[in-house]
């Protein structure tokens, strides 16, 4: 173990917190991971449950516990304590905390605030209106030229989003939220925004207020049943990395959303430290932000954390972010894919029974069973929530990860258990059309720049019978221009190997071409023939424009 042992306090009791505790406990530096309050699976080895809740009234007890146990890093899981200021409580006594301040957590705590923030900083998102007046909101809906989504501005446990299909349904949704207070005080203000169409992805990003480092993009499944049927849930499964999230797309997201968001919050006076979880819709006009979350997602966390490279110490990453030095600690991931399947209680997301005994069998390698809604009744683990377990599989392929996840699901059982059987269907059915040259690693602009550079070089070698033009897929030669009668053509082909390696080592490329042409000419001359033209083919894994120009010039 490292010289300085680090004790960590994870706050929360769901599948996300189990996954966080599991990943943090793998750190050689970590001595103990306390989970408050934890669940039926967050105890054993370095991990220990603490019987303290995480409401605002519990903050003082949590701080006292952290001080007593020499906790050196606090990782809050759920959004409510973050919005209530739990990070500020620990920072006041000097304990590093991987989580945003109450001011920064408004980015999730108030959807109206987050939409205005996006507008101010040019973050691409849907057209919208914020309303505290019911009648004004109704007028906006009546006059809208687009389909709308109704969102309760405050925290509503992930249930405050309504998607009406007609104006009548939209007006009824406004009444249920603003008048009938279906979501309580969370609906005192609403966001009415344009319905975006496309595939959704989730990007979890770690930040220290300046630097941003992202986890692989994930796709989750919100509906309760197969085929995306049934009511919305907190999430029935996820997989990562999502094939639809190409490297080019993620780079665009980083430049147009993630970095500007972190920079904007800092410049507005509330730097964001922690995990910024951004939901995107991949529209025909590019990625647009659906929402910000100020914490790790669930079940996305259970999917992405098992992809961490063995060399990556998550405790060091979180501590570096909390101390403002994230750029000094790399966030690394293993190659491959992960898939998470949630096993839920019958009746979820409605009413469901609790206290049902759960049976567990051994799981295979690269399969992880994270506890969410579980508790211990003596020595027996029992159900204690709607989403009970999150089973994750890791493999080299999406299909392999899904196979391992579902094999893991088969190792657990309890009365009334159900799960979706089609997690990952978007990844498996991802169409292959639309592959660009850039996706294949081809730089068209570099190729065009090279053509412009070598055109005069090629022109300088022109002889009678040739046009000395380049850029086509063949060469033209007029034999009449040579003056031969009934000519016989002799051809030769050759290549360079060792000389090419020497050229790369010495960075001298203008002599390789001379040797190549000389070998070709010699092969023609020994046949008693006259060299007429040289038809070349240049292939490379990565186009170095200047080196290629020197090669052609030689």
VEXDREN-2710 file (C-alpha; in Angstrom, 1 decimal):
% VEXDREN-2710
k/r/px/py/pz
1/UNK/0.0/0.0/0.0
2/UNK/1.1/3.6/-0.7
3/UNK/2.7/5.5/2.3
4/UNK/-0.3/7.7/2.9
5/UNK/-3.6/5.8/3.4
6/UNK/-6.7/7.6/2.1
7/UNK/-10.1/7.0/3.7
8/UNK/-13.1/7.8/1.4
9/UNK/-16.7/8.6/2.2
10/UNK/-19.2/7.8/-0.5
11/UNK/-22.7/9.3/0.2
12/UNK/-25.7/7.5/-1.1
13/UNK/-27.2/4.0/-1.2
14/UNK/-27.9/3.0/-4.8
15/UNK/-26.3/1.1/-7.6
16/UNK/-24.3/4.1/-8.6
17/UNK/-22.8/4.4/-5.1
18/UNK/-22.0/0.6/-5.0
19/UNK/-20.1/1.0/-8.3
20/UNK/-18.3/4.1/-7.1
21/UNK/-17.3/2.3/-3.8
22/UNK/-16.2/-0.8/-5.7
23/UNK/-14.0/1.3/-8.1
24/UNK/-12.5/3.4/-5.3
25/UNK/-11.7/0.4/-3.2
26/UNK/-9.4/-0.9/-6.0
27/UNK/-7.0/1.9/-5.3
28/UNK/-3.9/0.8/-3.5
29/UNK/-3.8/4.1/-1.7
30/UNK/-7.3/3.7/-0.3
31/UNK/-7.5/2.2/3.2
32/UNK/-11.3/2.4/3.8
33/UNK/-14.4/3.3/1.8
34/UNK/-17.3/4.3/3.9
35/UNK/-20.8/4.4/2.3
36/UNK/-23.5/6.4/4.0
37/UNK/-26.1/4.8/4.3
38/UNK/-25.1/2.1/1.7
39/UNK/-27.2/-1.0/0.9
40/UNK/-27.1/-4.8/1.1
41/UNK/-24.1/-5.0/-1.2
42/UNK/-21.8/-2.2/0.0
43/UNK/-20.1/-4.0/2.8
44/UNK/-17.1/-6.2/2.8
45/UNK/-13.3/-5.9/2.4
46/UNK/-12.4/-2.2/2.4
47/UNK/-16.0/-1.2/2.1
48/UNK/-18.2/-0.5/5.2
49/UNK/-21.7/0.9/5.6
50/UNK/-22.4/3.8/7.8
51/UNK/-25.9/4.3/9.2
52/UNK/-26.3/8.0/8.4
53/UNK/-28.7/9.4/5.9
54/UNK/-28.0/12.2/3.4
55/UNK/-30.8/14.7/3.9
56/UNK/-29.8/18.3/4.8
57/UNK/-30.5/17.5/8.5
58/UNK/-27.8/14.7/8.3
59/UNK/-25.0/16.9/7.1
60/UNK/-23.6/17.8/10.5
61/UNK/-23.5/14.1/11.5
62/UNK/-21.7/13.2/8.2
63/UNK/-19.1/15.9/8.7
64/UNK/-18.5/14.8/12.3
65/UNK/-18.1/11.2/11.1
66/UNK/-15.7/12.2/8.4
67/UNK/-13.6/14.2/10.8
68/UNK/-13.6/11.3/13.4
69/UNK/-12.6/8.7/10.8
70/UNK/-9.9/10.9/9.1
71/UNK/-11.7/10.9/5.8
72/UNK/-9.6/12.5/3.1
73/UNK/-12.1/12.5/0.2
74/UNK/-15.8/12.7/0.1
75/UNK/-17.8/11.6/-3.0
76/UNK/-21.5/12.5/-2.9
77/UNK/-23.7/10.4/-5.2
78/UNK/-27.3/11.7/-5.4
79/UNK/-28.3/15.1/-6.7
80/UNK/-30.5/16.3/-3.8
81/UNK/-27.7/16.6/-1.2
82/UNK/-25.5/18.3/-3.8
83/UNK/-28.3/20.9/-4.5
84/UNK/-28.7/21.2/-0.7
85/UNK/-25.0/22.1/-0.3
86/UNK/-23.4/19.0/1.1
87/UNK/-20.1/19.7/-0.7
88/UNK/-20.0/23.2/0.9
89/UNK/-20.4/21.6/4.4
90/UNK/-17.3/19.4/3.9
91/UNK/-15.3/22.1/2.3
92/UNK/-15.9/24.4/5.2
93/UNK/-14.0/22.0/7.4
94/UNK/-11.2/21.5/4.8
95/UNK/-12.2/18.0/3.6
96/UNK/-11.6/17.6/-0.2
97/UNK/-15.0/16.8/-1.9
98/UNK/-15.6/15.5/-5.4
99/UNK/-18.9/17.3/-6.0
100/UNK/-20.1/20.7/-7.0
101/UNK/-21.1/23.5/-4.6
102/UNK/-24.8/24.3/-4.1
103/UNK/-24.4/27.2/-6.5
104/UNK/-22.9/25.0/-9.2
105/UNK/-25.4/22.2/-8.6
106/UNK/-28.2/24.6/-9.8
107/UNK/-27.2/23.4/-13.2
108/UNK/-29.3/20.4/-12.4
109/UNK/-31.4/21.8/-9.5
110/UNK/-33.2/24.3/-11.8
111/UNK/-33.9/23.4/-15.4
112/UNK/-34.9/27.0/-16.0
113/UNK/-31.5/28.2/-14.7
114/UNK/-29.6/25.6/-16.9
115/UNK/-31.5/26.6/-20.0
116/UNK/-30.7/30.3/-19.5
117/UNK/-27.1/29.4/-18.8
118/UNK/-26.9/27.5/-22.1
119/UNK/-28.5/30.4/-24.0
120/UNK/-26.0/32.9/-22.4
121/UNK/-22.9/30.8/-23.3
122/UNK/-24.0/29.6/-26.8
123/UNK/-24.5/26.0/-25.8
124/UNK/-26.6/24.2/-28.5
125/UNK/-29.9/23.2/-27.1
126/UNK/-33.6/23.2/-27.9
127/UNK/-35.7/26.3/-28.3
128/UNK/-37.5/27.0/-25.0
129/UNK/-39.5/29.2/-22.6
130/UNK/-39.3/29.4/-18.8
131/UNK/-42.6/30.1/-16.9
132/UNK/-43.8/30.6/-13.4
133/UNK/-47.2/31.9/-14.7
134/UNK/-49.6/29.1/-15.8
135/UNK/-51.5/31.2/-18.3
136/UNK/-48.4/32.5/-20.0
137/UNK/-47.1/29.0/-20.3
138/UNK/-50.4/28.0/-21.9
139/UNK/-50.1/30.8/-24.4
140/UNK/-46.6/29.7/-25.3
141/UNK/-47.8/26.2/-26.0
142/UNK/-50.8/27.4/-28.1
143/UNK/-48.5/29.6/-30.3
144/UNK/-45.6/27.1/-30.6
145/UNK/-44.8/26.0/-34.1
146/UNK/-43.1/22.9/-32.9
147/UNK/-43.9/19.8/-30.7
148/UNK/-43.1/20.5/-27.1
149/UNK/-41.8/18.8/-24.0
150/UNK/-42.9/19.9/-20.5
151/UNK/-40.3/19.9/-17.7
152/UNK/-40.7/20.7/-14.1
153/UNK/-37.8/23.0/-13.4
154/UNK/-36.9/21.6/-9.9
155/UNK/-35.8/18.2/-8.9
156/UNK/-38.4/15.5/-9.4
157/UNK/-36.5/12.3/-8.9
158/UNK/-36.1/11.9/-12.6
159/UNK/-39.8/11.9/-13.2
160/UNK/-40.5/15.6/-14.0
161/UNK/-40.5/15.3/-17.8
162/UNK/-43.7/15.0/-19.8
163/UNK/-43.8/14.3/-23.6
164/UNK/-47.3/15.2/-24.9
165/UNK/-48.2/14.3/-28.5
166/UNK/-50.8/17.0/-29.1
167/UNK/-51.4/20.6/-28.0
168/UNK/-54.3/19.4/-25.9
169/UNK/-52.1/16.9/-24.1
170/UNK/-49.5/19.6/-23.6
171/UNK/-52.0/22.0/-22.0
172/UNK/-53.2/19.1/-19.7
173/UNK/-49.6/18.4/-18.8
174/UNK/-49.1/22.1/-17.8
175/UNK/-52.1/21.9/-15.6
176/UNK/-50.9/18.7/-13.9
177/UNK/-47.5/20.2/-13.2
178/UNK/-48.3/23.9/-12.4
179/UNK/-51.8/23.7/-11.0
180/UNK/-52.3/20.2/-9.6
181/UNK/-48.6/20.1/-8.5
182/UNK/-48.0/16.5/-9.6
183/UNK/-44.3/17.0/-8.7
184/UNK/-44.8/19.3/-5.8
185/UNK/-42.7/22.4/-5.5
186/UNK/-40.5/21.2/-8.4
187/UNK/-43.3/22.3/-10.7
188/UNK/-43.6/25.9/-9.4
189/UNK/-41.6/26.8/-12.5
190/UNK/-41.7/24.9/-15.8
191/UNK/-39.6/24.7/-19.0
192/UNK/-41.5/24.3/-22.2
193/UNK/-39.1/23.4/-24.9
194/UNK/-38.9/22.1/-28.5
195/UNK/-39.1/18.3/-28.9
196/UNK/-35.8/17.1/-30.3
197/UNK/-35.6/14.0/-32.5
198/UNK/-32.6/11.6/-32.8
199/UNK/-30.6/9.2/-30.8
200/UNK/-29.7/10.1/-27.2
201/UNK/-26.3/9.7/-25.6
202/UNK/-25.0/10.4/-22.1
203/UNK/-21.5/11.8/-21.4
204/UNK/-20.1/11.7/-17.9
205/UNK/-17.2/14.2/-17.5
206/UNK/-14.9/14.8/-14.6
207/UNK/-13.8/18.4/-14.0
208/UNK/-11.8/20.5/-11.5
209/UNK/-13.4/23.7/-12.7
210/UNK/-10.8/24.1/-15.6
211/UNK/-9.9/20.7/-17.1
212/UNK/-12.5/18.3/-18.5
213/UNK/-12.0/14.6/-18.9
214/UNK/-14.8/12.4/-20.2
215/UNK/-15.8/8.8/-19.7
216/UNK/-16.9/6.7/-22.8
217/UNK/-20.3/7.9/-24.0
218/UNK/-23.2/5.7/-22.9
219/UNK/-26.7/5.0/-24.1
220/UNK/-29.4/4.1/-21.6
221/UNK/-32.9/2.6/-21.8
222/UNK/-35.5/4.6/-19.9
223/UNK/-38.7/2.7/-20.7
224/UNK/-39.7/-0.2/-18.5
225/UNK/-40.3/-2.8/-21.1
226/UNK/-38.8/-4.3/-24.3
227/UNK/-39.2/-2.3/-27.5
228/UNK/-39.1/1.0/-25.4
229/UNK/-42.6/0.4/-24.3
230/UNK/-44.2/1.2/-20.9
231/UNK/-43.6/4.0/-18.5
232/UNK/-40.4/5.9/-18.0
233/UNK/-38.1/4.7/-15.2
234/UNK/-34.8/5.8/-13.7
235/UNK/-33.1/3.5/-16.3
236/UNK/-33.4/-0.2/-17.1
237/UNK/-29.9/-0.6/-18.6
238/UNK/-27.1/1.0/-20.5
239/UNK/-24.0/0.2/-22.6
240/UNK/-20.8/2.0/-23.4
241/UNK/-19.1/3.2/-25.5
242/UNK/-22.1/3.9/-27.7
243/UNK/-21.1/3.1/-31.3
244/UNK/-23.0/6.1/-32.5
245/UNK/-20.7/8.4/-30.5
246/UNK/-17.8/8.5/-33.0
247/UNK/-14.4/10.1/-32.1
248/UNK/-15.3/13.0/-34.4
249/UNK/-18.6/13.5/-32.7
250/UNK/-17.1/13.4/-29.2
251/UNK/-14.4/15.9/-30.2
252/UNK/-17.2/18.2/-31.4
253/UNK/-19.1/17.7/-28.1
254/UNK/-16.0/18.5/-26.1
255/UNK/-15.3/21.7/-28.0
256/UNK/-18.9/23.0/-28.4
257/UNK/-20.4/21.9/-25.1
258/UNK/-18.3/20.4/-22.3
259/UNK/-15.4/22.9/-22.2
260/UNK/-17.6/25.9/-22.8
261/UNK/-19.9/24.8/-20.1
262/UNK/-17.1/24.4/-17.5
263/UNK/-15.5/27.7/-18.6
264/UNK/-18.9/29.4/-18.5
265/UNK/-19.7/28.2/-14.9
266/UNK/-16.2/29.4/-13.7
267/UNK/-16.6/32.8/-15.3
268/UNK/-20.1/33.2/-13.9
269/UNK/-18.6/32.7/-10.4
270/UNK/-19.5/29.1/-9.6
271/UNK/-16.7/26.8/-10.8
272/UNK/-17.9/23.2/-11.3
273/UNK/-15.9/20.5/-9.5
274/UNK/-17.2/16.9/-9.8
275/UNK/-19.0/14.9/-12.4
276/UNK/-20.9/16.8/-15.1
277/UNK/-23.4/14.4/-16.6
278/UNK/-24.7/15.8/-19.9
279/UNK/-27.6/14.3/-21.9
280/UNK/-27.4/14.9/-25.7
281/UNK/-29.8/14.4/-28.6
282/UNK/-28.0/13.7/-31.8
283/UNK/-30.2/15.8/-34.2
284/UNK/-29.8/16.4/-37.9
285/UNK/-28.3/19.8/-36.9
286/UNK/-25.7/18.2/-34.7
287/UNK/-25.6/17.3/-31.0
288/UNK/-27.9/19.4/-28.7
289/UNK/-28.0/19.4/-24.9
290/UNK/-31.1/17.9/-23.3
291/UNK/-30.1/18.5/-19.8
292/UNK/-27.2/18.8/-17.3
293/UNK/-26.9/16.7/-14.2
294/UNK/-24.5/17.6/-11.4
295/UNK/-23.5/14.0/-10.5
296/UNK/-22.9/10.5/-11.9
297/UNK/-25.8/8.9/-13.8
298/UNK/-27.5/5.7/-12.8
299/UNK/-27.2/3.1/-14.5
300/UNK/-24.6/4.8/-16.7
301/UNK/-22.1/4.7/-13.8
302/UNK/-22.4/0.9/-13.4
303/UNK/-21.6/0.7/-17.2
304/UNK/-18.6/3.0/-17.5
305/UNK/-16.6/2.4/-14.3
306/UNK/-15.8/-1.3/-15.2
307/UNK/-14.1/0.2/-18.4
308/UNK/-11.4/2.0/-16.4
309/UNK/-8.0/0.8/-17.2
310/UNK/-6.2/-1.2/-14.4
311/UNK/-3.6/1.5/-14.3
312/UNK/-6.2/4.2/-13.6
313/UNK/-6.6/5.1/-9.9
314/UNK/-10.1/6.6/-9.6
315/UNK/-9.4/7.8/-6.0
316/UNK/-6.4/9.8/-7.3
317/UNK/-8.5/11.2/-10.2
318/UNK/-11.3/12.4/-7.8
319/UNK/-8.8/13.8/-5.3
320/UNK/-6.9/15.6/-8.1
321/UNK/-10.2/17.2/-9.3
322/UNK/-11.2/18.2/-5.8
323/UNK/-7.7/19.9/-5.4
324/UNK/-7.8/21.6/-8.8
325/UNK/-5.0/19.6/-10.5
326/UNK/-6.9/17.2/-12.7
327/UNK/-4.6/17.9/-15.6
328/UNK/-1.9/16.0/-13.7
329/UNK/-3.8/12.7/-13.4
330/UNK/-4.9/10.8/-16.5
331/UNK/-8.3/9.2/-16.9
332/UNK/-7.6/5.9/-18.8
333/UNK/-9.9/3.2/-20.1
334/UNK/-9.5/-0.4/-21.4
335/UNK/-10.4/-1.3/-24.9
336/UNK/-13.8/-3.0/-25.2
337/UNK/-17.4/-2.5/-24.3
338/UNK/-19.6/-2.8/-21.2
339/UNK/-23.4/-3.5/-20.9
340/UNK/-25.6/-3.1/-17.8
341/UNK/-28.9/-4.8/-17.3
342/UNK/-31.1/-3.7/-14.4
343/UNK/-33.2/-6.3/-12.5
344/UNK/-36.3/-4.7/-11.0
345/UNK/-39.1/-5.5/-8.6
346/UNK/-42.4/-6.4/-10.1
347/UNK/-44.6/-3.4/-10.4
348/UNK/-41.8/-0.9/-10.8
349/UNK/-41.9/2.0/-11.6
350/UNK/-45.3/1.9/-9.8
351/UNK/-45.8/0.3/-6.4
352/UNK/-43.8/-2.9/-5.6
353/UNK/-43.2/-5.2/-2.7
354/UNK/-40.1/-5.0/-0.5
355/UNK/-38.3/-7.5/1.7
356/UNK/-38.2/-10.4/-0.8
357/UNK/-35.2/-12.7/-0.4
358/UNK/-32.5/-12.6/-3.2
359/UNK/-30.6/-15.7/-4.2
360/UNK/-27.1/-15.3/-5.7
361/UNK/-25.0/-17.7/-7.6
362/UNK/-21.3/-17.3/-8.7
363/UNK/-20.7/-15.1/-11.7
364/UNK/-18.1/-15.4/-14.5
365/UNK/-15.1/-13.2/-15.0
366/UNK/-15.7/-9.7/-16.2
367/UNK/-19.2/-9.8/-14.8
368/UNK/-20.2/-7.5/-11.9
369/UNK/-23.4/-7.4/-9.8
370/UNK/-24.0/-4.0/-8.3
371/UNK/-26.6/-3.6/-5.6
372/UNK/-29.1/-0.8/-5.9
373/UNK/-32.4/-1.4/-4.0
374/UNK/-31.2/-4.0/-1.5
375/UNK/-30.9/-4.3/2.3
376/UNK/-29.8/-6.9/4.8
377/UNK/-32.3/-8.7/7.0
378/UNK/-29.9/-10.5/9.3
379/UNK/-27.7/-12.5/7.0
380/UNK/-30.2/-12.5/4.1
381/UNK/-30.1/-9.8/1.3
382/UNK/-33.6/-8.7/0.5
383/UNK/-35.2/-6.3/-2.0
384/UNK/-35.6/-2.7/-0.8
385/UNK/-36.3/-0.7/-3.9
386/UNK/-37.7/-0.7/-7.4
387/UNK/-34.4/-1.1/-9.2
388/UNK/-32.8/-3.9/-7.2
389/UNK/-29.6/-4.9/-9.0
390/UNK/-27.5/-3.7/-11.9
391/UNK/-25.6/-6.5/-13.6
392/UNK/-22.6/-5.4/-15.9
393/UNK/-20.7/-7.5/-18.4
394/UNK/-17.4/-6.4/-20.1
395/UNK/-16.1/-7.8/-23.4
396/UNK/-14.3/-7.0/-26.6
397/UNK/-17.6/-6.5/-28.4
398/UNK/-21.0/-5.1/-27.6
399/UNK/-22.6/-8.5/-28.1
400/UNK/-20.0/-10.2/-25.9
401/UNK/-20.7/-7.6/-23.1
402/UNK/-24.4/-8.2/-23.4
403/UNK/-24.0/-11.9/-23.3
404/UNK/-22.0/-11.6/-20.1
405/UNK/-24.4/-9.2/-18.5
406/UNK/-27.4/-11.5/-19.3
407/UNK/-25.5/-14.5/-18.1
408/UNK/-24.9/-12.6/-14.8
409/UNK/-28.7/-11.8/-14.6
410/UNK/-29.3/-15.5/-14.7
411/UNK/-27.3/-15.9/-11.5
412/UNK/-29.7/-13.8/-9.4
413/UNK/-33.3/-14.4/-8.5
414/UNK/-36.1/-13.2/-6.3
415/UNK/-39.9/-13.3/-6.5
416/UNK/-41.4/-10.8/-8.9
417/UNK/-38.1/-10.0/-10.6
418/UNK/-38.1/-8.7/-14.2
419/UNK/-35.7/-7.1/-16.6
420/UNK/-35.6/-6.0/-20.2
421/UNK/-34.3/-8.5/-22.7
422/UNK/-33.3/-6.0/-25.4
423/UNK/-30.7/-3.8/-23.8
424/UNK/-28.2/-2.7/-26.5
425/UNK/-30.6/-3.1/-29.4
426/UNK/-29.6/0.3/-30.8
427/UNK/-25.9/-0.6/-30.8
428/UNK/-26.6/-4.0/-32.4
429/UNK/-28.7/-2.5/-35.1
430/UNK/-26.5/0.6/-35.7
431/UNK/-26.5/1.2/-39.5
432/UNK/-23.1/1.3/-41.1
433/UNK/-24.0/3.8/-43.8
434/UNK/-22.6/7.3/-43.6
435/UNK/-19.0/6.4/-42.9
436/UNK/-16.9/9.4/-43.8
437/UNK/-13.4/9.7/-45.2
438/UNK/-12.5/11.3/-41.8
439/UNK/-13.9/8.3/-39.9
440/UNK/-11.6/6.1/-42.0
441/UNK/-8.6/8.2/-41.2
442/UNK/-8.4/9.9/-44.6
443/UNK/-7.6/13.7/-44.6
444/UNK/-9.0/15.1/-47.9
445/UNK/-7.7/18.6/-47.2
446/UNK/-4.2/17.2/-46.8
447/UNK/-4.5/15.3/-50.0
448/UNK/-5.6/18.4/-51.9
449/UNK/-2.8/20.4/-50.4
450/UNK/-0.3/17.8/-51.6
451/UNK/-1.6/17.9/-55.1
452/UNK/-1.1/21.7/-55.3
453/UNK/2.4/21.3/-54.0
454/UNK/3.6/18.6/-56.5
455/UNK/1.8/19.9/-59.6
456/UNK/4.7/22.1/-60.7
457/UNK/7.2/19.4/-59.9
458/UNK/5.4/16.9/-62.1
459/UNK/5.0/19.5/-64.9
460/UNK/8.8/19.9/-64.9
461/UNK/9.2/16.3/-66.1
462/UNK/6.8/16.6/-69.1
463/UNK/7.9/15.1/-72.4
464/UNK/6.3/14.7/-75.8
465/UNK/3.3/12.3/-75.6
466/UNK/2.4/13.0/-72.0
467/UNK/0.0/15.5/-70.5
468/UNK/1.8/15.5/-67.1
469/UNK/-1.5/16.1/-65.3
470/UNK/-2.2/14.5/-61.9
471/UNK/-5.2/13.8/-59.8
472/UNK/-6.8/11.3/-62.1
473/UNK/-7.0/7.5/-61.8
474/UNK/-5.0/6.7/-64.9
475/UNK/-2.2/7.9/-67.2
476/UNK/-2.5/8.9/-70.9
477/UNK/0.4/8.6/-73.4
478/UNK/0.4/9.3/-77.2
479/UNK/2.7/6.8/-78.9
480/UNK/2.6/8.8/-82.2
481/UNK/4.6/11.5/-80.5
482/UNK/7.6/9.1/-80.1
483/UNK/8.0/8.5/-83.8
484/UNK/8.1/4.7/-83.4
485/UNK/6.4/2.4/-86.0
486/UNK/4.7/-0.7/-84.7
487/UNK/6.3/-0.4/-81.3
488/UNK/6.5/-3.1/-78.6
489/UNK/5.8/-1.9/-75.1
490/UNK/8.0/-3.1/-72.2
491/UNK/6.8/-2.4/-68.6
492/UNK/8.4/-2.9/-65.3
493/UNK/7.3/-2.4/-61.7
494/UNK/9.3/-2.0/-58.5
495/UNK/9.2/-0.6/-55.0
496/UNK/11.3/0.5/-52.1
497/UNK/11.6/-1.0/-48.6
498/UNK/14.9/-0.7/-46.7
499/UNK/15.6/2.7/-48.2
500/UNK/12.2/3.9/-47.1
501/UNK/12.9/2.9/-43.5
502/UNK/16.3/4.8/-43.7
503/UNK/14.5/7.8/-45.1
504/UNK/12.1/7.9/-42.1
505/UNK/14.9/7.5/-39.6
506/UNK/17.0/10.3/-41.1
507/UNK/14.0/12.4/-42.2
508/UNK/15.5/12.7/-45.7
509/UNK/12.9/11.8/-48.3
510/UNK/14.1/13.5/-51.5
511/UNK/16.5/10.7/-52.5
512/UNK/14.1/7.8/-52.3
513/UNK/12.3/8.8/-55.4
514/UNK/15.6/9.0/-57.3
515/UNK/16.4/5.4/-56.4
516/UNK/12.9/4.2/-57.3
517/UNK/12.9/5.8/-60.8
518/UNK/16.5/4.7/-61.4
519/UNK/15.6/1.1/-60.7
520/UNK/12.7/1.3/-63.1
521/UNK/14.7/2.9/-65.8
522/UNK/17.4/0.2/-65.5
523/UNK/14.9/-2.5/-65.8
524/UNK/13.6/-1.0/-69.1
525/UNK/17.0/-0.2/-70.6
526/UNK/18.3/-3.8/-70.1
527/UNK/15.4/-4.9/-72.3
528/UNK/16.8/-2.6/-75.1
529/UNK/13.8/-0.3/-74.7
530/UNK/13.5/3.5/-74.2
531/UNK/11.8/4.8/-71.0
532/UNK/8.7/6.7/-72.0
533/UNK/6.7/7.5/-68.9
534/UNK/6.6/6.8/-65.2
535/UNK/3.2/5.8/-63.7
536/UNK/3.4/5.9/-59.9
537/UNK/1.2/4.9/-57.0
538/UNK/1.9/6.3/-53.5
539/UNK/0.3/4.7/-50.4
540/UNK/0.6/5.6/-46.8
541/UNK/-1.1/5.0/-43.4
542/UNK/-0.9/8.7/-42.6
543/UNK/-0.2/11.5/-45.1
544/UNK/2.7/13.7/-44.2
545/UNK/2.3/16.4/-46.9
546/UNK/5.8/17.8/-46.8
547/UNK/7.6/14.4/-46.7
548/UNK/5.5/13.2/-49.7
549/UNK/6.3/16.4/-51.6
550/UNK/10.0/15.8/-51.0
551/UNK/9.6/12.2/-52.2
552/UNK/8.0/13.2/-55.5
553/UNK/10.5/16.0/-56.0
554/UNK/13.3/13.5/-55.7
END
